[in-house]
Amino acid sequence: MAIKKGLGRGLDMLIPKEESTKSAETKENKAEKTEKKKENEEILLDIRQIEPNRNQPRKQFDEDAIEELAESIKMYGVIQPLIVQKKDDYYEIIAGERRWRACKKAGVKKVPVLIRNYEEQEILKISLIENLQREDLNPIEEAQAYQQLQEEYGLKQDEIAASVSKSRTAITNTMRLLKLDERVQKMILDNLITSGHGRTLIPLEDGDVQYQVAEKIMDENLSVREAEKLVKKILEPKEKEEEENNPEQEKMFEFFEEKMKHILGSKVTIKNNKKNKGKIEIEYYSQDELERLIDLIQSIKNE
């Protein structure tokens, strides 16, 4: 019996090494297969293990709509699984934050998910596309997402357009909303004015003026067409001023100034105001210089 016991210990010291190695390899293979299986199959996860994506394009959620979805989930369950990605000690939502919020409201403990592994750029793109397909992404949030794709991931506008199945012009027009004053952008985010109203304000370069006009649009419930007329009226004086001080006219005055300088022998400045009215300024630097100019002008008059 002692021999058997000793032999057993000796075999335990020799054989298990191989077996443990095989066992470790088998465990690794099983883990890899399980992970791959998880990536392709729907599984249930504890809702406490799941967190939203900080780069989610949509920042604001309609609480009434989430409440309705929560009631639906209570009755029928979660029909479409969330798409998540494994992080250090939690799973990050790639698509389905609205469902996740509704599940929390409904008191659901475990939710169906599909585990995926994407690059950050792909995650943003998927989140953006999911919201765009539902057509409930606010135009400012949409513009911010496009900007993020452009600035953080180096995508050009035509590449963004191809990714979300939109024209490059549509991408450009949406991104132009980010030129608006932040207060006006917030009004669009809060649905106080539309993106159409916002676009009419872009030609107004002063942020304070943009905000004042936006408040007028909201207070008086102006249509986009009425807002366009209001902005045009604000811009008219500036446009007239630019017309009156056009480059060709400026060159003409420069020519006259040079000609008078040559005749008088002193610097001459022509100041032209609206309706071609203005004044001519002749500079002098001493009493003698002033008397000389007066004598010269009188002699020209006498001629």
C-alpha positions in Angstrom: 0.0 0.0 0.0 2.9 2.3 0.8 4.4 1.7 -2.6 1.2 2.6 -4.3 0.8 5.7 -2.2 4.4 6.8 -3.0 3.9 6.0 -6.7 0.7 8.1 -6.7 2.5 11.1 -5.3 5.3 10.7 -7.9 2.9 10.5 -10.8 1.1 13.5 -9.3 4.3 15.5 -9.5 5.0 14.4 -13.1 1.7 14.0 -15.0 -0.4 16.9 -13.7 2.0 19.4 -15.3 1.0 18.2 -18.7 -2.6 17.9 -17.6 -2.6 21.4 -16.0 -1.0 22.9 -19.2 -3.7 21.2 -21.3 -6.3 22.3 -18.8 -5.1 25.9 -19.0 -5.0 25.8 -22.8 -8.5 24.3 -22.8 -9.7 27.1 -20.5 -8.2 29.8 -22.7 -9.7 28.2 -25.8 -13.1 28.0 -24.1 -12.8 31.6 -22.9 -12.0 32.7 -26.5 -14.9 30.6 -27.9 -17.2 32.0 -25.2 -16.1 35.6 -26.0 -16.7 35.0 -29.7 -20.0 33.3 -28.9 -20.9 36.3 -26.8 -20.1 38.6 -29.7 -22.5 36.8 -32.0 -25.3 35.9 -29.6 -27.7 37.8 -27.5 -27.1 37.4 -23.8 -28.6 38.8 -20.6 -26.6 41.3 -18.6 -27.2 42.8 -15.2 -28.3 46.4 -15.9 -25.9 47.6 -13.2 -23.0 46.4 -15.3 -24.0 48.7 -18.2 -23.2 52.4 -18.5 -23.9 55.0 -21.3 -21.3 56.1 -23.8 -20.0 59.6 -22.9 -19.7 60.4 -26.7 -23.3 59.6 -27.4 -24.4 62.2 -30.0 -27.8 62.7 -28.3 -27.5 64.6 -25.0 -31.1 65.3 -24.3 -33.9 62.7 -24.0 -37.6 63.1 -24.2 -38.7 62.0 -20.7 -42.3 61.4 -21.7 -41.2 59.2 -24.6 -38.9 57.2 -22.3 -41.8 56.8 -19.8 -44.0 55.5 -22.7 -41.2 53.1 -23.7 -40.8 51.9 -20.0 -44.6 51.1 -19.9 -44.2 49.1 -23.2 -41.2 47.2 -21.7 -43.2 46.3 -18.6 -45.8 44.7 -20.9 -43.8 43.2 -23.7 -40.2 43.1 -22.5 -37.1 44.5 -24.4 -37.7 43.5 -28.0 -34.4 44.8 -29.5 -31.2 44.1 -27.6 -28.7 46.8 -26.7 -25.3 46.8 -28.4 -22.5 47.1 -25.9 -18.7 47.0 -25.7 -16.7 45.5 -22.8 -14.7 48.0 -20.8 -12.5 47.5 -17.7 -15.2 46.6 -15.2 -18.4 47.4 -17.1 -20.1 47.4 -20.5 -20.5 50.6 -22.4 -23.5 51.2 -24.6 -22.8 51.6 -28.3 -26.5 51.7 -29.3 -29.6 51.6 -27.2 -29.2 54.2 -24.4 -32.9 55.2 -24.7 -33.9 51.5 -24.1 -31.5 51.3 -21.2 -33.0 54.4 -19.6 -36.5 53.0 -20.1 -35.4 49.6 -18.6 -34.2 51.4 -15.5 -37.5 53.2 -15.2 -39.4 50.0 -15.7 -37.3 48.3 -12.9 -35.8 45.7 -15.3 -32.9 43.9 -13.6 -31.4 42.1 -16.7 -31.4 43.3 -20.3 -30.6 41.6 -23.6 -27.4 42.7 -25.2 -25.1 42.0 -28.1 -21.4 42.4 -27.3 -19.3 44.0 -30.0 -15.8 45.3 -30.2 -15.4 48.6 -32.3 -13.0 51.4 -32.6 -14.1 54.7 -31.1 -14.8 56.2 -34.5 -17.1 53.3 -35.4 -18.9 53.6 -32.0 -19.6 57.3 -32.7 -20.7 56.5 -36.2 -23.1 53.7 -35.1 -24.6 55.9 -32.3 -25.1 58.7 -34.8 -26.6 56.5 -37.5 -29.0 54.8 -35.0 -30.3 58.2 -33.9 -30.5 59.5 -37.4 -32.4 56.5 -38.6 -35.0 57.2 -35.9 -35.0 60.9 -37.0 -35.2 62.2 -33.4 -31.7 63.6 -33.1 -31.7 67.4 -32.5 -30.0 69.3 -35.3 -27.4 70.9 -32.9 -26.6 67.4 -31.5 -26.3 66.2 -35.1 -24.0 69.1 -36.0 -21.8 68.4 -32.9 -21.5 64.7 -33.8 -20.4 65.7 -37.4 -17.9 68.1 -35.9 -16.5 65.4 -33.6 -16.1 63.0 -36.5 -14.2 65.7 -38.4 -12.0 67.1 -35.6 -11.3 64.0 -33.5 -11.2 61.3 -36.1 -10.1 63.4 -39.1 -13.0 62.5 -41.4 -13.7 64.9 -44.3 -17.2 66.1 -45.0 -17.7 63.9 -48.0 -16.6 60.9 -45.9 -19.1 61.8 -43.2 -21.8 62.2 -45.8 -21.1 58.7 -47.1 -21.1 57.2 -43.6 -24.5 58.5 -42.8 -26.0 58.4 -46.3 -26.5 62.1 -46.7 -25.3 64.7 -49.2 -22.2 66.7 -48.4 -24.4 69.9 -48.7 -26.7 68.5 -46.0 -23.7 67.9 -43.7 -22.3 71.4 -44.4 -25.7 73.1 -43.8 -26.1 71.3 -40.5 -22.6 72.1 -39.3 -23.2 75.8 -40.1 -25.5 75.9 -37.1 -22.5 75.7 -34.8 -21.6 79.3 -36.0 -24.6 80.5 -34.0 -24.2 82.0 -30.5 -24.3 79.3 -27.8 -27.4 80.8 -26.4 -29.2 80.4 -29.7 -27.9 76.9 -30.1 -29.4 76.1 -26.7 -32.8 77.5 -27.9 -32.7 75.1 -30.8 -31.7 72.2 -28.4 -34.7 73.1 -26.2 -37.0 73.3 -29.3 -37.8 76.9 -28.6 -36.9 77.8 -32.2 -36.3 75.5 -35.2 -33.0 74.9 -37.1 -34.7 76.7 -40.0 -34.9 79.8 -37.8 -31.3 79.3 -36.7 -30.0 79.3 -40.3 -31.7 82.6 -41.0 -29.6 84.1 -38.1 -26.2 82.9 -39.3 -25.6 86.1 -41.5 -25.8 88.2 -38.3 -22.2 88.2 -37.1 -22.8 89.7 -33.7 -23.8 86.9 -31.2 -25.8 89.3 -29.0 -27.9 90.4 -32.1 -28.4 86.8 -33.0 -29.8 86.1 -29.5 -32.0 89.2 -29.5 -33.5 88.2 -32.8 -34.0 84.6 -31.7 -35.9 85.8 -28.6 -38.1 88.0 -30.8 -38.8 85.0 -33.1 -39.8 82.9 -30.0 -41.8 85.6 -28.3 -43.7 86.6 -31.5 -43.9 83.1 -32.8 -42.4 84.2 -36.2 -42.3 81.8 -39.1 -39.0 81.1 -40.9 -40.0 83.4 -43.8 -40.9 86.2 -41.3 -37.5 85.7 -39.6 -35.7 86.0 -43.0 -37.4 89.3 -43.6 -36.5 90.6 -40.1 -32.8 89.6 -40.6 -32.8 91.2 -44.1 -34.1 94.4 -42.6 -31.3 94.4 -40.0 -28.7 93.8 -42.6 -30.0 96.4 -45.1 -28.2 99.5 -43.7 -24.9 97.6 -43.6 -25.4 96.4 -47.2 -26.1 100.0 -48.3 -23.1 101.2 -46.5 -20.9 98.6 -48.3 -22.5 99.6 -51.6 -21.7 103.3 -51.0 -18.1 102.5 -50.0 -17.4 100.1 -52.8 -13.7 99.6 -54.0 -14.2 101.4 -57.3 -15.4 104.5 -55.5 -12.6 104.3 -53.1 -10.0 104.2 -55.9 -11.7 107.3 -57.5 -11.4 109.3 -54.3 -7.8 108.2 -53.9 -7.1 109.6 -57.4 -8.8 112.9 -56.5 -6.9 113.1 -53.3 -3.6 112.6 -55.1 -4.5 115.1 -57.7 -5.4 117.8 -55.2 -2.3 117.0 -53.1 -0.2 117.7 -56.3 -2.0 121.1 -56.9 -1.9 122.3 -53.3 1.3 120.7 -52.2 -0.2 119.4 -49.0 -2.0 116.2 -47.8 -5.7 116.1 -48.8 -8.4 113.6 -47.5 -11.8 113.2 -49.0 -14.4 111.8 -46.6 -17.5 110.6 -48.5 -20.7 109.9 -46.5 -24.1 108.5 -47.6 -25.7 109.9 -50.7 -22.3 111.1 -51.9 -22.1 113.9 -49.4 -18.9 114.5 -47.4 -16.0 116.9 -46.8 -12.5 117.6 -48.0 -9.7 118.0 -45.4 -6.5 119.8 -46.2 -3.7 119.5 -43.7 -1.2 122.3 -42.8 1.6 122.3 -40.3 2.3 126.0 -39.6 0.8 129.4 -39.8 2.9 130.2 -42.9 1.6 126.9 -44.5 -2.0 127.9 -43.8 -1.5 131.4 -45.3 0.2 129.8 -48.4 -2.8 127.5 -48.9 -5.3 130.4 -48.6 -3.4 132.5 -51.1 -3.2 129.5 -53.5 -6.9 128.8 -53.3 -7.7 132.5 -53.8 -5.5 132.6 -56.8 -7.1 129.5 -58.3 -10.5 131.1 -57.6 -9.5 134.4 -59.3 -8.3 132.5 -62.4 
